[in-house]
Amino acid sequence: MSKNDLARAEEYHEDVLRFGENVRSLRIKKGLTQLELAEESDLGLRTIQRIENAQITVKLPIVFILAATLKVPVTALFKGI
């Protein structure tokens, strides 16, 4: 792996971390537990946990589901990215 590839991989991981942090922050602001967010969004609890802990990348439909459930614009989930 080249230095450029490594730098891109690190940047990508930072973006995934920030996305998860944004989801967690918005969830907490809304006064929801992970379980409540999972139930309201029809996503699994483990999925919410993995998103918040940057263990998975999120596909576009999930982004829209999270934004709708949290009642925020999609851009709020990408703040700082």
Residue pairs with C-beta under 8 A, 6 or more apart in sequence:
1 9
13 54
15 81
16 54
16 57
17 54
18 79
18 80
18 81
19 51
19 54
19 58
19 77
19 78
19 81
20 51
20 52
20 53
20 54
21 52
22 76
22 77
22 78
22 79
22 80
23 48
23 51
23 52
23 66
23 70
23 77
24 52
26 70
26 72
26 76
26 77
27 33
27 34
27 37
27 48
27 52
27 70
30 70
30 71
32 40
32 70
34 45
34 48
34 49
34 52
35 45
37 43
37 48
37 66
37 69
37 70
38 44
38 45
38 47
38 48
40 69
41 48
41 65
41 66
41 68
41 69
42 65
43 62
43 65
43 66
47 56
47 62
49 55
50 56
51 58
51 62
51 66
58 66
63 74
63 77
64 74
66 77
67 73
67 74
67 76
67 77
70 76
70 77
